[in-house]
Amino acid sequence: MRWIKVIAIALLLLLVMGVVLVWRGPLATLRTLQQVDDYPLYVMHYQGTYLFDWYLTQGADSPIIQFLMRMNASKLCTTFTGHTPEGEVLMGRNFDWEPHAALLLYTAPPGGNASVSMVDMFYLGYDGPERSWLQRIALLFSPYVIVDGMNEHGLAASSLKVPCRPGSGESEKTAIVSNHVMRLALDYARDVDEALELLQGYDVAFPAVCVHFFLADASGRSVIIEYIDGEPVVIDNVEPWQVVTNFLVSEEQPQGATSSCWRYNAAYQRLELARGTVSAQEAMSIAAAASVPDTIWSVVYNLSQRDLDVVVGGNYDRVHHFALPMGR
């Protein structure tokens, strides 16, 4: 009987150790959650893997997606690029919807790039201002619901809602959900060219809403990617700046600041007047000019310096500054 007890205790200890090892990363992640603005804005540093490499083998059929299927998209958004007088590349971004808690998320997955990205915590059922440790577990899915971000090599990405142009887009390729196009690019690409090459290996599914994507890198190159009839259409920048909002650029093909969207025109006019040369403060002013009462955040990413300024709730008098380590 004594040996049975010894074996039982040993098995129990092994089980406890296994649970500790499995949950060490998630628990360490949740401990980093910190509120930095009363809007509220939070910061969290993800520890270890979030299994995105495994997800890429499963695609849109992954069980993870069943948890995230209720995800919505913002009503209005604006993204643009420019460069400072010193030649540093900037990407500005407004994320517009309704007042929701915002999360600045740092990730550094094994075998992937470190990145910083923004998350609308509503997607994770977060209704603030604080939640129990058990309720916080949903935040472990935050890498899957980013809406804009930048990686350690100066590649930035954002998504914006647009009208749907349905098409099967079905092939023998693995299908990934539209929001994970940005995750794929930030985790595994160093620049726009690498991101476009990666995307060739996947179909993209739009289960809830349709979006187009904006990618920019530290070289000054940027592209808009729109899926028409299931196939990607890539629109390169032809000026030292580029603007995108919530209409299909490939269909409307605006000439200068003549689009159907006033936010596009407001950003484009200011960038055109400056020939794309703006400071980080001026880029934030452009974001403010294109903002709406329900702008959750405005971000200016410096793709050359790998840092960013964040404003939440339209409070442009309070700018939060964050940094990301340079590429390895």
Steps between C-alpha positions, in 0.01 A plus 500: 500500500785738582641466146158567351480824700851598392417437134171692533676798658769492230236495224316786667821703519572431132148615412541820702838567339349445156218744571750757630719464191204525262351802677825677587489707179127590516517593867813709442319669210194592704717636781643761262161661434527865603261791462674816374205726417153546649329469160604217563821401319687190614841356418576126505817305413419156361736233635591212270294342224137559407511201259464705182735263316262215590200710393658550156489123448129494589383829350143623527386156623704543818304472829651836597290663231178366650577711807567811293220476243289769670766758424374821341675779311515873551264734319763744375880494488787695342861399428772699326877518452747784476858572601678740732740771378778258607360230271345281769185317385175551691167318491201673657184316595156585642285217631138614521205322650347552845663567840677173585802411711821491295803275542856558383637147458865397483574156354822310427406146390770231480633497145312818406545876509439715803219746442270751666136523401166648600198300611141607558428308820130483417590216263604300807190575705681754713262750655741643763604677702651192669435131476578193706796279416258241362332758275838625378573165335330626183788747464722204409325506160596866444771425237220369276288816503750779428386779268831678438864462603872517420778243530867526596608541136276800439221322313159639596148380422141607547155388385198711407140403431380517136204376291515130419587373155432130555680226318589147587874551522508129573792284403717236657667770706429531871241772566571748777253747646542855372615644832792258508654643185657764725612242754669301222678806363617635834621164630683374192580784257767771507354724231210541258653269238542214748145553629354485149696184428371338818141589413530317168501176697156551657140565410330768710152449647269783610257331741338809653592821316721594206817702542793615295855519630773759509865397528798735529868451576805700601613539136201725434310244293132451576216304340127461528377141463137446398332165437274516196318181398726312737822622342743759641544835323814687608515881470847650548574852615596730211574801723715533813172455689191280474155519659228240548160512670182294451438487127650266241784695344527256208141583401478872574856587393496854644727761347650698787262618771188435295363185660151442634641494858565830678751336736706377206489845343595675825807281551599504133479881470729553797752242382494634144560856621801377699615266220477223759754662733361527853629465853350245737306786665369617161402144411298484822336829399401341169351209693309749715369680188367167368360383833134469600331522842526121533871469421629251756868559429737687275849352456807630320752221438859600420611211280861618496543544875253222598313720745145629514276769646150407616200721578176349632151645513590806293710651778774638275645698790618172655733294282637167623840403360617139466798328334583164342849346476663533158510203264743219567 
